[in-house]
């Protein structure tokens, strides 16, 4: 499955992104829950219903790959998610856990297995990934296609006599290519690379070893922008350098990069800076943002005080910390949407935070613009107005319904999360979710009207 949008064809080498995620045995996701990841994917539901849980396993692997040191098989406490023990996120209800992931047509299966002691020999699973909890957690990848068809474990070595013809024939073409196509594999060794189990191949002819990297490892490490729900509102931002833009990699939390990105747009990419101003103006917040470098390590972000451009008048700029909180909260989300390339996954937790209802509806168009470019935008939200804005764009023919996926998270009496998914039709309708936003609005409007009518009736009887 590929991302949608003409921008996908800009570069043949551009990864097309994650298209499906399923998780089981993680926090309240006791049983496997699966979501499609489309260019615009909306995660909705009540508080503590499991919306974040379906993304957190990927975030843990992201922060493990991005650590400046080797944190071991899995970094639990980092900039993206914070745990101090595996017991805080592994579901007590199940002993086997899995995270099937699909991207760019390739399917992966992440299996989490909890045991009381260490795994031994043949107990290692043959699937693409292995999680183990005994004296800690290990996360290992073997290969997307499930190769090879025999158990592997860290530190395992096989020489020429131990490698059968079946094993040699099972080597996929993409790995065989790395060793020269027709060269005979004489030795196989496994090694741990952060949270992945790597395979080192040795050739008799070249006497060289090859460590082919995983496409999923590259995709997860480079093509994942994360903006958490709790965002800072600083008066000055730390400089993030410039090399991250050429690598398309934004390690940790994205809001730390926005000042440096805006500063770079002032020099060479004015069109993006203009689009940022237009986006903010459409939300009724401001029409101009500017980065001002204070010294070698600090950058100040300034914004026009008035929400709309005043022709013939010079803009009065103030520090964004002195404006409404909504500006500093939504600005990182807008920069992320404009920065992301086709196929890149942008995970936004509550982008509508501190926005006026009118701005929440307008935000839907900005999300849709990124989705049409082929960016994969995953939005966790509590805003019925944001969802209504998406539905309206579909009904108006401005957003193809097949670009949108809606997922509602709900916890049952036993604490387990279930996910109900829905597709929009051409009219923007999606049917009834377990607990529809509109039903809640109507219920409380009706309750208020009943209460107000009772007050008026009592006043009339009292002769007021």
WOJOSUL-V128278 format. One record per backbone hydrogen bond with DSSP energy under -0.5 kcal/mol. NH is the residue of the N-H (numbers start at 1). CO is the residue of the C=O. If there is no record, write none. Layout:
BEGIN
{{NH:CO} {NH:CO}}
END
This chain:
BEGIN
{{8:5} {9:6} {10:7} {11:8} {14:11} {19:102} {20:102} {21:35} {22:100} {23:33} {24:98} {25:29} {26:29} {27:25} {27:89} {29:26} {30:28} {33:23} {35:21} {37:19} {38:36} {40:403} {41:377} {42:405} {43:41} {43:379} {44:42} {44:407} {46:409} {49:46} {54:50} {54:51} {55:52} {56:52} {57:53} {58:55} {59:55} {60:56} {61:57} {62:58} {63:59} {64:60} {65:61} {66:62} {67:63} {67:64} {71:69} {76:74} {78:76} {78:81} {83:76} {88:85} {89:86} {90:86} {91:25} {91:89} {94:91} {97:112} {98:24} {99:110} {101:108} {102:20} {103:106} {104:17} {106:103} {108:101} {110:99} {111:109} {112:97} {113:111} {113:131} {114:95} {115:113} {115:133} {123:120} {124:121} {129:109} {130:140} {131:111} {132:138} {133:113} {134:136} {138:132} {140:130} {142:128} {146:143} {150:148} {152:125} {156:153} {158:188} {162:159} {163:159} {163:160} {164:162} {168:164} {169:165} {170:166} {171:168} {175:172} {176:172} {177:173} {178:175} {179:175} {179:176} {180:177} {181:176} {182:180} {186:184} {186:202} {187:202} {188:158} {189:200} {190:156} {191:198} {193:191} {193:196} {194:192} {196:193} {198:191} {198:196} {200:189} {201:199} {201:210} {202:187} {203:208} {204:184} {207:203} {210:201} {218:214} {219:215} {220:216} {221:217} {222:218} {223:219} {225:345} {226:224} {227:347} {231:229} {237:299} {239:297} {245:242} {246:242} {247:243} {248:244} {249:244} {251:249} {254:226} {256:253} {257:254} {258:254} {258:255} {261:257} {262:258} {263:259} {264:260} {265:261} {266:262} {267:263} {267:264} {268:264} {269:264} {272:269} {273:269} {274:270} {275:271} {276:272} {277:273} {278:274} {279:275} {280:276} {281:277} {282:278} {283:279} {284:281} {285:280} {286:280} {287:306} {290:302} {292:300} {294:298} {295:298} {299:237} {300:292} {302:290} {302:300} {303:318} {304:288} {305:316} {311:309} {313:310} {317:315} {318:303} {320:301} {322:319} {323:320} {327:324} {328:324} {329:325} {330:326} {331:327} {332:328} {334:330} {335:331} {336:332} {337:333} {338:334} {339:335} {340:336} {343:374} {344:341} {345:223} {346:344} {346:376} {347:225} {347:345} {348:346} {348:378} {349:227} {349:347} {350:348} {350:380} {353:350} {355:352} {359:356} {360:356} {361:357} {362:358} {363:359} {364:360} {364:361} {365:362} {366:362} {367:363} {368:364} {369:365} {370:366} {371:367} {372:368} {373:369} {374:371} {375:370} {376:344} {377:39} {377:375} {378:346} {378:376} {379:41} {379:377} {380:348} {380:378} {381:43} {381:379} {384:382} {387:383} {388:384} {389:385} {390:386} {391:387} {392:388} {393:389} {394:390} {395:391} {396:392} {397:394} {398:393} {399:393} {403:400} {404:401} {405:40} {406:422} {407:42} {408:420} {409:44} {410:418} {412:416} {415:412} {417:28} {418:410} {420:408} {421:419} {422:406} {424:401} {425:429} {428:425} {436:433} {440:436} {441:437} {442:438} {443:439} {444:440} {445:441} {446:442} {447:443} {448:444} {449:445} {450:446} {451:447} {452:448} {453:449} {454:450} {455:451} {456:452} {457:453} {458:454} {459:455} {460:456} {461:457} {462:458} {463:460} {464:459}}
END
